[in-house]
Amino acid sequence: MKIQFFGAAGEVTGSKHAIQVSLGGRDRRFMVDYGMFQGGHEASLKNLEPLPFPPKEIDFIVLTHAHIDHSGLLPRLCAQGFAGPIYCTSATFELLKILLPDSAYLQLADAERAERKHKAGKWRGEIPVALYSREEVEMTLNQFELVEYGQVIEPCDGISLEFRNAGHILGSAIAILDIQETNAPVKRCVFSGDIGMKGRVLMPDPVIVDGADVLLIESTYGDRLHRSLQETEAELVEVISSTMRAHGNVVIPAFAVGRTQEVLFLLIDLVRKGLLPHLSIWVDSPMATAATHLTQHFFSQLDQRSQATFSWFKEHPDAMTLRFIADVEESKSLNKIKGGAIIISASGMCDAGRIIHHLANNLPYAQNAIIMTGFQAYGTLGRRLVDKVPMVRLLGEEVLVRASVHTIGGLSAHADKAGLLDWLRGFKKTPQSVFVVHGEPKAAQAFATSIRDELGWPNVQISERLHTYEC
């Protein structure tokens, strides 16, 4: 068996792994995830790179979850000739019906805006390229086949597939593939996808897997520990309370899927417990609005605490003012609010969408606060804000950063180092091959060392992009 890494190797985004096996005397190829790179010019160039083999040679794709860095290039691959099935959970598919059309729209809008500014002499650098169209998204959605947690299917003779709940976002899965190669014993390959934090809000704990011959494990936060939920809540209360006393606004860039719903849960829960007063919250993201409604549809998949808190809010709707913004004009009207508002908007890394406008209007004023709730990839606007740059360029203009910027890591949808090691301790035997993926070099190296030192697993490799490994 050969595994080739095309993304999420030496970095966090662009998850895509090609697996080649010999079945019935001939080579077969499938992929796990086909995500978009995020974060600056280099990411844009990598998104345009073709595969070294024709897409039509891929038999099937296994998709661990809906986040764009795992799914976002699927329409481009299908348009280039991949015609096989794409396997995912039903919740993931419902999220993709929201995320992928939005991705196509944002790409086209960015390209058209850049063209207009270029013609007016106000654009610097290359014009962004739309990677696929809305029509290509619709065609791609016809290729999905749904697999529920615990269900075992055979994508082709000699390979079985099972999904288990990864506890990361709605529908997220750990993919388990049992592969019977020609004249070889069955080999179990486990792809962690993104592993959620044990005991965190909204999602249940990730399901333990007890064994694998080959393991791909994420390492986004493999070199650090998150704050506890209690510390996170205390920090959130302090930032919001101090900003409201200063008559400022709180702007929260949040991924539309998962993070927005988690932030809403925490704010509702803090009001319920009397730790925050009545709040005025605007969720300005059509995609986040749709994802929140979808979360309600999959209510039974949430953890018990989240179900209880959301049920309380239904019974006490006046406890806070919560508005979901429907259109662009209503979004623009938020610019007139000079204080007292909590604005939650996508994207989570601040690279696209309505959050750009809210940052442009709120960053210049010291009474405002920006709360970062998730990982900020290298090269993104969110990363520059976390790194405390004094000025950023937004909408073609230089904007001073006078607002306070706060990183609240305890809200991460990813397990930290301790959480990942705790999940790995569920394995009853040492995997023959372990590949550390989905982490920046420092995090991946630190986590690989922790696996060797704390678990005693000797054969741990840090995957390199475009390299092929035999196992």
N, C-alpha and C positions, 0 to 999 in steps of 0.2 A: 504494500500500500504506500502511496505517495501523497503527501500534503504540500500544497503550494499556497503561500500567503500573499494575497494581493492587497491587503489593507489591515488596519488595526494591529500592525506589527511595527513596534517602535513609536507608536502614537495611539491615540484613543479612537479616532474616527475611521470610517471607511472599511468597516468589517466585511471581509469577503475571503473565504477559504475554499480552495479547489481540492477535491479528493479524487484520486485515480486508483482504481482497484481492478483486479483481474477476476472476472466472473464468467463461469462457463467457457473458459478458454479464450475470452476476448476482453479487451480493456473497456471499462466503463468509467464515466466521470460524472460527479455531482458536485454541488456547491452548498456550503452553509453560509447563509446571509449574502447580500449583495448591496452594501451600504455606500452612502455618499461620504466623501471626505469633506470636512468642515474646517474653516480657518485660514483665510487669506489666499493669495495668488497661487502658492504652491499646491494647495488643495484643489483649486480650480483646474490646474493643469493635470493633476492625477485623475480627476473625474473624467477627463477626456481621453485617457489612455485606453487603448483597446486591449482585450485579452490576447495572449499569445496563441490561442486556439480558437476556432470558429465557435460562436455561441451555440450553434445548432448541434454541436457535439456534446453538450451538457444534457444528461438524461433527466435530471430533476434538481430542484433547489429546496433546501430546508431553511425556513426563516424562523429565527428564534423569537423576534418581537418586532414591533412596529416602528420604533424610533428610526428616523431618517438615516442615521449613521449606520444602520443595519439593513434598511430596506430601500433607501432613496434612489438607487440606480437601477432598480429592477425594470422600470419602463424603458430605460435606454437599452438594457440588455435584450429585452423582448423585441424591441424595434430593430435590433441588430441581428435577429434570427433565432433567439432561444424560443422554442415552442413547447417545452415540456411543462409538467405540473410544478407548482410552487406549494409546498406544504406548510401550514401554520395553524394556530388555534383559531377558533371562531371569533374570539374577542380581538385578536390581532387583526383579523381580516376586517372586522367592523371599523377598527381604528385606521387601517390603511385606506378605507374608502373616504376618510376625512383627510388624512395626512398627504397622500400622494397627489390628489388634485390640487391641494393647497401648495405643495412643492412646485408643481408645474406652473401654477399661477404666479408665484413669487419669482420664479426664474424669468418668466416672460416679462413681468412688470419691471424687474431690475434691468433687463436688457433694453426695454423700451425707454425707461427713464434715462439710462446712460446714453442712448442714441440721441434723445432730445437735448441733453446737456452738452453732448459732443458737438452737435450742430450749432448750439449757442456759444460754443467756445468755453464752456464751464466744466468740462470733464477732463480729468487727468488719468492717464493709464489706458489699459486695454478695455474694450467693451465686453462685458460679461456675455457668456453664451447660454442660451436656454438648452438644457440637456435633453429635454423631451417635451411633448405637448400634452394637453389635456386628453386629446383623442388617444394618444399612445398609452396614457394611464388607464383609460377605459378598456382598451384591448388587453392590457396586462391583468386587470382584475378578473378577467374571464379565465385565467390560467390557474387560479388558486383552488386548492383542494383542502378541506378543513379536517383537522385531526384534534380531538379533544384530549385533555390530560388523561394519561393512563391507557389510552387506546393504542393498540399495536397494529401497524399496517406494514405492507411490503411494497415499497416504491418500485422494486424490481426483484426478480429472482435472486436470492442470495443476500438481500439486505432487508432488515426490519427497522422500523422507526417508532420511537415512543417519545412523547413530550411529558415533562413533569414541571410543576409550577416553580418558576425561578424567583417569585416574590419581588420582581423589579418594577414592572408596570402591569396594567391590565393585559392579560393574555400572554405575558412573557413566559418563555419556556427554556428549560434545559433539554437539549436534544440528545437522545440516546440512540445510537445506531449499532446494531449487531450485524457484522459483515462476515459472510462465509466466502472467502476467496478460494480460487481453484487449488485443490490439494493442500489446504491449510485449515487449521482449527478456526472456530468462530472467534472473531476479534471484536470486543466491545469498545466503541469510540464514543466519548462523552464530550459534548460541546456545551460549555457552561452558559453561553450567551452572557447576559449581564445578571449578576447575582444580587438580590436585594438584601437590605439589612434585616437581621433577625430582630423582632420586637419593634419595628418601625410602624409608622401610621399607614393606614389605608390598605396595604397589601399583607397577605399572610406570610409567614416565614418561608424561605426557600426550602423545597423538598430535598431531603438528604438522598444522595445516590451512594450505594454501598460498594461500587466497584467499577473499574474501567481498565482496559489494556492501554488505550491511548486517551489522553485527556488534554483538552484545550481549556485553559482557565483565564478569566479576565483579571486585570490588575490595575484598574483605573485608580483606586486608592490603596494600592499595595504597599505604599511606604508611609501611611499615616493612619491615625485613629480619628474617628468622628467624635464630636461632643455628644454627650448623652442627650436623650430627649428632654430631660428636665433642664439641662443647661441651655439647650436650644430654645426652649420655651421662655426661659428667663431672659435670654438675650433678645428674643423677638419682642417681648413685652417692653424691655428697656428702650429699644430703638424706636418702636412705634409710639410709646408714651412720650418720650422726649421730643420727638418730631411733632406730635400733635400739640404739645405745650408751646412749641416755637411757632405754631400756626403754619407748619410746612406740609408738604405732601410726601408720602412714601411710595416710591416706584419699585415694583418687584418684577424684574424680568424672569419669566418662568416658562419652561417647556409646556406647551399646550396640553400634552398628554402626560399625565402622572403628576408632574410637579405642581401645576395649577390646582389640581384637586387636593393635593396634600396641603398646600398653603391654605386653601379655603377651609379644610378640615381643622387645621391648627387654630386659625383665627376664630372660627365658630366655637371650638372647644375652649379657647382662652376667654371668650366672652361668656360662655356657659358657666365657667368656673369663677367668674367675677374678677379675673386678672386683667382684663381689658374692658373699657367702657363700650357703649354703643359705637359701632364703626360704620363708616361709609365706604363701601368697597365697589370699585368698578372693574369688571373683568372685560378687558378690551382685546378680544381675539375671537373671531368667529369659530376658529378651529378649537380653541379651548372651550368655548360654549358647547359645541357639538360633542366634544370629548367628555364634558361634565355630564351632559344628558346621557351619553353612552355608559358612563360609570354607574348612573342610576339604574340603567337597564341590566347591568351585571352586578347589581347590589349584593347578591349572595356570595360573590367572589371576594368581597372586602372582608377585612378582619372585623371581629365582633365590636371592638371599641369604636371603629369608624361608623359601623352601622348604627350604633346607639347614639352617637353624636349627631349624625345627619338626621336621624329620626327626631331628636330633640329640637333641632332647628325647624323642622316641618311643623312641630307643635308650637314653636315660639318664633314666628316669622318676623316679629317686630324687634327682636333682640339686636338686629343689625340691618343696615340698608345694603342690600346686595343687588347690583344691577349688571346685566350682561349686555354689552354694547353690540348693537345690531349692524350699523352701517358706518361708512366713513365720515359722514357729516356729524354723526353723534360722537364719533371718536375725536374729531377735531374740536368739538365743544368742550372736551376735557381740558383743553389748553387754557380755558378761561378760569379754571379752578386754581386759585393761588394758595390754598391751604386746606387741611382737614380731610384730604382724600387719600385712599389707598388704591393705587392703580396697578393691577396685575395684567401683564401683557407679554406676548411672545414676540421674538424668539428668546429662548433661555440663554443663549450666548450673545444676544444683542446684535446679531449680524444681519437681520432682515425683519420685515414686518413692522407692525405699528409701534413696537417698543422704541424704535429709532426716533420717532416724533416725540414721544413722551420724555425720552432722555434729553433731546435737544431743548425741550421747554423747561426741564426741571434741574438739569445739571448746573446751570450757572448760578443757582441761588443756595446760599449756605444753610438756610432753614430746612431744606429738603434732604431726604435720605434715600439712597439706593440700596436695596437689599438683594445680594446675590445668593441664590439658594441652591446652585448646582455647579458641576464641574465646568470650567471655562477653558476650552481648548486653546493651545498656543496659536497666536495669530488672529484671534477673534477680538472684537471690541470689548466683550465682557472681560477677557483676560487683561486687556490694557487698563480697564477701570479697576480691576482687582489689584493690579500692580501699581496703582496710585499715580497714573500719569496726570500731569497738570492740565492737559488740553487734549481734546479728541476732535476728529473731523466727522461731522454729521451733516448729511444732506447737502454736501458741497461747501459747508461753512465750518470754520474753526470755532469750537465751543469750549469755554473754560469749565473746568471741573471744580466747582465750589461746594456742591452737595457732598455730604459724607457718604462714603461707600462702605458697606458692611458685608462681610462674607459669613454666612451662617451654614457651616458645613454639615451640621447635624441633620439637615433636611435632604441629604443626598439619597438618591434612589439606589446607589451602589453600596454594597458592603465595603467596610474598611478592611484594613489588614487583618484585624482580629476576627472579623466576621467571615472573611474568606478562608482563613485558616481553620476556623470552627467548622465551616462547611466541608472542607477537605478532610477533617478528622473523621467524617462519617464513612470514608472509604475503608473497607475491611482489609484490603491488601494494597500494596504499593503499585501504582500503574507502571507499565513498562516504559512509557514515554509520556512526558509532561511538557506541554508547550505553553509558555506564558504569553498572552496576547492582550490587546486592548489596554495598553498603558504607555505613558511616555517613558523614555529610557530610564530615568531615575527610579520611577515607581516600579517598572517591570524588573529591573535589576535587584532592587531591595526585596521585592516579593519573592523572586526566584531564590534568593539567599535565605529568606525566612523559611521557605518550603524545605530546602535542603537541611538547614540547621535545626528547625523545630519539629519537622515531621520525619526527618531522616530519609527523605526520598532522594536518591542520587541522580537519576537521569532527568534533570530539569533543564530545558532549553528556552532561551528567549527568542521568539520567532523573529525572523528578518524578512522584510518585504521583498517579494519576488523570488525568495529562496524556496527550493524544493527539498523536503525531508522524507526519507524512507523510514517506515516504522512497521 
